[in-house]
Amino acid sequence: MKIAITSEKKGLRSKFDLRFGRAGWFCIYDTENGEVIFTENENKDANGGAGTKTAEKMAELNVSQIISGDFGPKAKALLEKFKIQMVILDEGNKTINEIIERLKNKSTINSN
């Protein structure tokens, strides 16, 4: 399963970004093979529709789950349509690596 994690920058030491549509980067973590890829959010500076455009990009990347701090109503509706699970994490002080370690250890991350 591919999990997208919103990130402020590129790299495992980067801080978790609480924003979805305006996140700087996405860390794509593949739970099956442990692969980690960072992809820049090309919609972060969009004048409008950043959330919906980013939701469409997540569907293109075949993401099954997204971990972020917040999802706007339009992005949320589109992600539900694409059957992509949204997980809200209110821990902006965490690094991407810490979140991936929690996923590997099957620690609880609240689901929305």
C-alpha positions as MATLAB code, in Angstrom:
seq = 'MKIAITSEKKGLRSKFDLRFGRAGWFCIYDTENGEVIFTENENKDANGGAGTKTAEKMAELNVSQIISGDFGPKAKALLEKFKIQMVILDEGNKTINEIIERLKNKSTINSN';
ca = [
       0.000    0.000    0.000;
       1.242    3.492   -0.815;
       0.913    6.086    1.923;
       1.454    9.795    1.270;
       2.747   11.924    4.148;
       2.696   15.715    3.855;
       6.168   17.159    4.342;
       7.585   20.676    4.605;
      10.722   19.755    2.633;
      12.372   16.861    0.839;
      14.040   14.354    3.145;
      13.358   12.000    6.030;
      14.453   14.619    8.579;
      11.928   17.126    7.248;
       9.085   18.195    9.467;
       5.571   16.890    8.906;
       3.436   19.535    7.148;
      -0.008   20.028    8.675;
      -1.396   21.305    5.341;
      -2.575   19.035    2.541;
      -3.101   21.104   -0.605;
      -0.373   23.598    0.291;
       2.191   21.112    1.625;
       5.623   21.661    0.098;
       6.347   17.991   -0.538;
       4.839   14.534   -0.253;
       6.695   11.533    1.029;
       5.312    8.419   -0.653;
       5.981    5.393    1.533;
       5.331    1.922    0.072;
       4.487   -0.463    2.917;
       5.108   -3.530    0.743;
       8.731   -2.886   -0.199;
       9.746   -0.064    2.168;
      10.490    2.309   -0.730;
      10.395    6.024    0.092;
      10.049    8.634   -2.655;
       9.646   12.389   -2.266;
       7.621   14.331   -4.793;
       7.243   18.103   -4.825;
       3.711   19.471   -4.595;
       3.336   21.409   -7.830;
       0.018   22.868   -6.579;
       1.300   24.440   -3.346;
       1.310   27.960   -4.823;
      -1.862   27.645   -6.929;
      -4.207   30.651   -6.821;
      -7.129   28.353   -6.135;
      -8.042   24.697   -6.055;
      -4.764   23.510   -4.528;
      -6.539   20.830   -2.490;
      -8.543   19.347   -5.345;
      -5.587   19.415   -7.753;
      -3.434   17.728   -5.126;
      -6.135   15.110   -4.485;
      -6.137   14.296   -8.203;
      -2.339   13.962   -8.119;
      -2.580   11.512   -5.200;
      -5.000    9.382   -7.237;
      -2.554    9.444  -10.184;
       0.199    8.215   -7.827;
      -2.058    5.318   -6.700;
      -1.925    6.389   -3.071;
      -4.279    4.453   -0.761;
      -3.871    6.624    2.322;
      -2.778   10.189    3.098;
      -1.477   11.410    6.436;
      -1.861   15.163    6.913;
      -2.963   17.679    9.515;
      -6.024   18.916    7.672;
      -8.053   18.424    4.504;
     -10.268   21.116    3.016;
     -13.909   20.214    2.291;
     -13.473   20.000   -1.503;
     -10.282   17.940   -1.250;
     -11.947   15.698    1.324;
     -14.951   15.059   -0.953;
     -12.686   14.231   -3.892;
     -10.456   11.919   -1.841;
     -13.570   10.100   -0.611;
     -14.682    9.718   -4.243;
     -11.257    8.237   -5.090;
     -11.550    5.965   -2.018;
      -8.320    7.331   -0.532;
      -8.254    7.097    3.248;
      -7.468   10.334    5.086;
      -5.591   10.218    8.368;
      -5.410   13.401   10.412;
      -2.306   13.758   12.524;
      -1.965   16.842   14.712;
       1.768   16.529   15.356;
       3.612   19.175   13.358;
       6.736   18.629   15.436;
       7.255   15.095   14.076;
       9.698   14.281   11.304;
       8.799   12.180    8.290;
      11.121    9.458    9.554;
       9.334    9.344   12.935;
       5.978    8.915   11.206;
       7.324    6.145    8.955;
       8.758    4.358   11.998;
       5.318    4.502   13.646;
       3.806    2.995   10.506;
       6.412    0.230   10.455;
       5.749   -0.537   14.114;
       1.993   -0.449   13.497;
       1.588    2.269   16.106;
      -1.762    3.986   16.236;
      -2.317    6.901   13.895;
      -5.858    8.208   14.107;
      -7.952    7.720   11.003;
     -10.571   10.095    9.694;
];
